Amino acid sequence: MKTAWYRGVEYFQLSERQPDMLLALELAVRHDISAYDAQFIALAESLDVPLISEDHRLRERCPERVFSMSEYIRK
C-alpha cells in the first residue's frame, strides 16, 4: 500500500519541469543575480508565467517577470 507521500510524488511528477540552464546562465549574467534565482526566472519565462517572490532585490532586477504577492493580487 502506497503512502500519501508516494501518491503525491507520483501525481506531481507529471507536472515537473526543468529550467533551461543556458537561459538561466544568461539571465544570471544579464541581471546580476544568482544562478539559483535565475533558474526560477528561466522556468517562469519558459512557462510564460509571472514569478511571485518577496525577494526585493530579485524584483528590482527583473521587474518584468518577478512580482510580490501584493503586486500580483492588485493586477
N, C-alpha and C positions, 0 to 999 in steps of 0.2 A: 504494500500500500504506500503510495507516494504521499509525502507530507505537503502541506500547503506551500512550503518554501519551494520545493521542486516543481510543483504545478505552476507556481508564479513564474519561476525562471523559464520554464518551457513556454508559457504564454507570452512573456515579454521578449523572449529571444527572437521571436519572429519580427519584432519591430526594431531591433538593434541596427544601428548604422555606424560605420567607421568614418571619421573625418578624413578629408583629402589632406594628407600630410604635406604635400608640396604647397598647397594653398595655405595651410596653417603656417608654414615657414615664411611664405611671402607676406602674410598678414602680420606675423610677429615682427618682421623687419620693418615693414611699411609703417606700422602703428606704434612701434617701440613698446611692445607688450611681451609677456612671457609666451613661450611656445605652448604651455599648458592652457592659458587663456585663449590663445589663437586657435587651438583645436576646437573649442566650443563655438567660436565665431565662424570658423570654416564649416562646421557641421550645420549651424544655423543658416549660413549662406547657401549651402548645397540643398537644404530643405526649403529655402526661401521663407523662413520664419524669423520673427524677432527673437533676440536673446534677452531674457529677463535676468537682471543682475543688480545687486545692491552695491557692487564694486564701483565706487565713484570714479576712480581713475580709468577703469575699463570703459565706462560710459562716456567719459570725457574723450578718450582716444578713438572710440568707434561709435559716435552718436547716431550714425545712420542705421546701425544694426542692434545696438545694445540700449535697453531702456530699463529704468527702475520699475518696480511693480506699480507704483502710483502713476508714473508716466504712462504706462501701458493701459492701465484701467481708464485713464482720462481720455484715451484715443477713441 
